[in-house]
């Protein structure tokens, strides 16, 4: 199963440059077994550092954490650049393919993260995601792909992550498509807590596997390349 590692760091304004520079030590991930890619940036409206790592399996990321992680972390000096760091692991259960052609611009890509906590009807949630949300997202101009992932610790906690070619492309979806879908699906009727953020990607934070270094992770336009799992029902 493909694992999504979501890292959220609280960084003081005056330490943002130091954090960003230290983030580059993680380029060494490219040589790790099972590593599929990493990307991230600064979130809005609450400015936090968001990093998303993708691993081929839980065994692979566990092996990394038990071997070279601590050495890299120590070398980075990153522990002095943030106030708090939260790490959460998810299993990719649905891919969101892009059905439109829109080349990614490395300077403009944004990630939309939707946090769905307290999903009371998982079957309905997944059905709505497959038949309604994913279908319309895939047809939205500038949506480059994404995934739906389920927390490994909390069975009622999901994230929906989509990558967009630009902030205006995402804003257009929010204004012209999202309101109609929300009225149709009524997610608040079976999801206790919904929140989210928009992340402006940082080019220098991206890491790609060494065996595919010619294709930057954030430039992959088909999500099945980054999130290869077929749709599953937990």
N, C-alpha and C positions, 0 to 999 in steps of 0.2 A: 504494500500500500504506500502511496506517496504521502509524505509527511510535510506539512507546512509549519514552519517554526516562526512564530510571530513575536518580535521583540519590541517593546515600547520603553523608551528612556525619557525621563524628565531631565532636561538640560537647561541650565541657566543661560540667559542671553549672552553673557560675556564668555561663556565656555563653548559656544556653538562651533567656533572655528577649530578649537582644539579637539572637540569630539569628532568633527568631520575628518580631520587629518588622521586621527587615531583609527578611524573606521577603515582606513585603507590597508591596515595590517592584515585584514581578513581576506585579502587577495589570495593568501596561502590556502584558503579553502578549495581552490580550484583543483588541487591535487588529491583531495580526500575521496576515498571510495564511497560511491553512492551520492555524492554531491551533485545536485541538478542546477543550482543557480541561486543567486541572492541579489536583492535590490531593495531600495528604500529611499527615504527622504524625510522632509519636514511636513508635519501634518497641519491642517487648518480645520476649525478655527483655533483650537487649543494647540499651540506649537509644541510638538513633541517629536522626538526622533523615532521613526517607525522603520524597522528592518524586517524583511520577509525572506526567510531561507527555505529552500525546497530540497528535500532529500528523498531518495528512492525508497527508503524503508526506515522503520523505527530502529532496526538493528544498526543501520549505517550511522544515523545521527547519534545513537547511544555510544557506539564505538568511538566516534569523534570526540564526544564530550568526555570520555574516559581516557583519552590519549593526548592529543595535541592541543585541545582547547585551552587548558589552563596556561600552557606555555605561551601561546599566542596572546592570550588576554593579558598576561603579565608584561610581555614585550610591548603591547600597544599603549600601556599607561592609561587606558580608557577608564579605569575605575575611578580616576580623579576628575573626570569630566562630566559626570552626571550625578543627580541627587538620588534617583531611584531607577531601577531597571526591572521590568516584569517580562517573563518569558512564558509563552503558552504554546502547547503543541496541538495540532489539529490533523485529522486525516482527511485527505481530499476524497469527496464522495461524488461530486458532480463537476463536470467541466462545462464551461460556458463558451462555446465556439463563436467566433466572429463570422457573420455571414456577408459582410461587406468588405471591400478592399480599401484600406486606408493606411498607407505606409506610416510607420511610427517616426516621429521626429525626436531625436535624443534630447533636445532641449525643452520640449513641451509636455512630455508624457506625465500623466497623473494617475494615481491609483485611488479608487474609491473602496473604502472598507466599511461594510455594514455589519454591525455587531447585533446578533439576534440571541438574546438571553431569555431563558424561561420559555422555550418553545413547548407548548402544552400538547400540541397535536403534530407529532413529527411526520406522520404519513401525509397529512394535508400540506404541511410545510414543503416537503419534498415534491409532492405532486404539483403544487402551485409553482414551485421553482422550475420544474421541468417544462410544464405546459404553458405557463404564462410569462413569468419573469425572464427565463432564459431565451424564449422565443423572441420577445421584443428587444431584449438587450442585444441579441445577436444581429438584429436588423438595424440597430441604431448606428447612425453614421459616426465613425470615430471610436467605436468600442472595439478594442483590439483583442479581447478575450479575458477569461477569468475562471474562477472556480467557486464552488461551495464546499466548505470544509467543516467537519464536526470535531468538537473538543474531545481529546482523549480522556479527560478527567470529568467533564460535565456533559452528560448525554443530551441535555436540553439546550446546549450552547453551540451556536453555529456562527460562522462568518461567511459573508459573500464578498468576494474580492473581484473587482473588475479593473482592467487597465484601459485608459483612454488616451487618444492621440493628443488631446489638449484640454485645458480647462473649459474653453467655450463649447467643445463637443459634449462634455459632460453636462454643462449648464443647459444646453439645448435639450438633452434628454430629460433633465429634471423639470424643465418648464413645459415641454410638449408631450411627454410620454408618461412620466411617473405619476402625475395626479390621477389620470384615468385608470392606471393599473392598481393604484392603492384603493380606489373606490370599488374595483372589481374583486380584488383579493381580500380586502379588509384584514390585513395582517395583525392589526392591534387586537383582533378578536381571539387570537390564539397565541400571540407572542407577548409575553409580559413586559419585556424591556427591549426597545430598539434604539440604537444610537449609531453614530458613524463619524467618519472623518475623510477628508480629501488629502492625499499626500502628493506633494510636488517632488518628483523623483530627482535624486542627485546622481549625476553620471559617475562621479568618482566612487560611489558606494557599490556599484554593481560588480559582481563577481560571476564569472562563467567557468564551467568545467574546462580543464586544460585540454581535454580531447575534442572540444568544440569551441575553441577560443575565437574562431572567426565570426561567430554569431552571438553578439551580446544578448544576455538574457532579456533585457527590457525591450529589445527590438524584435523578439519573436512575436509574430502577429497571430499565430494559431496556438491557442492555449493547450491543445493536446500535445504539443511539443514540450511544454513545461509541466503540464498536469496530465500525464498520460492515462490515468485510470479511467476505465469506462464507468458509466453511471451505475451506481450501486444503491441498494436499499439496505440500510443498516439493520 
